[in-house]
């Protein structure tokens, strides 16, 4: 569950270390965003010598959250940190690689075809 002003960690190789969510898509009065939703982010800290700049604005898709996800068999799981994938437009990622695992509930077919072992 991501709110406005939440800090996230990108799990792709764009060079951003920490990003901050400042807009949640799908409605004006939207309070929370979940796994698979689009958000607008601003880059807060970067690695040295990367192509993305600090204070750059981009669109991201939420990959995992600390909010509990339930499964059909009654079990549940959650991650220790909130993370996202930075995209250009129409699910074209800014980087070629994903570094960490993501939640299976993203349910975006294009991401599953590109990265079958990680998502």
N, C-alpha and C positions, 0 to 999 in steps of 0.2 A: 504494500500500500504506500504509494508515493504521493506526497503533498507538494504544494508549491514551496520553494526554498529548501527542498531536500537535497542533500549531497549524495552523489552516486560515484561509483568507480567504473570507468569504461573497461570492458573486457576484450577490446580489440587493440590492434597495434597502431593506433593513430598518434600516440605520444602524449595524450592527455592523461594526467594522474587523477584529478578530481574535477567533476563537473557539478553544476548546480541547476536544478530544474526551476524554471520560472513560468512555464505555461503548460497546462494540461489540455490536450485536444479533446474534442467531442463535447462541446457545450460550454456555455458561459459560466454557469454556476457549479461546475464540476469541482469537487473537493478532493477526490482520491483517484489515482490511476493504478492499475494492476499490471501483471505480467502480460506482455503483448500489446500494450497501449502505446501510443505515440505521445512524446512530450517534447517541449522545446527547452534546450539547455544552453548554458553559458560555461565556457571553459575557465576554471579557476586556477589550476596549476598544471604545468607541463614539464616534460622531460627536456633536457637541453638538446638542441640540434634536431628539431622535428618540424614537419611542414605545417602543423596546426599552430595557430597563435593563441596567446592568452587573450581572454575577453572575446573570443570568437563565438558566434552563436550558430547553433546547428539543431537539427532534428534528431531525436534518438528514439529507439524502441527499448522498452524495459525488458531486461533479460532475466533478472531474478530479484526477489525482494526478501526482506526479513519477516514478512507476513506469512502466517501458516497456510500451506496449501494442502487441501484434503484430497485423498485418492478415493477411488470407488470401493476399494476393499476395506475402508475404514481407517487406514493408516494416514499419517500426515508427515510432512517434512517442511523444513524452512532453511534458508541460507543465513549466514552470519553478516552479510553486507548487501546493500542495494547496489545493483549494477545495471549497465545499459550498453547498447551498441549504437555507435554514431552512424547515421546514414546520410546520403546526399539527397536522393529523392526516389520514391517508388521502390523502396527496399534495396537500393544499391548502396552497399556499405562503403564507408570512406577508406577502409583498409582491406587488405587481402586475407588477413588471418584473424582468427579468434583465439585468445590465449587461455581462457577459462571455460568451464562448463556453464551452460545456461539451463533454464527451466524448460521442461518438455511442453509446458502449456503455452508457449509462444504461439504455436499453431499458424505459422506463416510458411506456406509451402516453399516459397522461393529460398528461405533460409535453410529449410531442411534439405533441399537439393544441393545447395552449395556446401554445407557443412554437416554431413550425415552422422559423423561420429561424435560431435561435440554437443549438439542440441538434442 
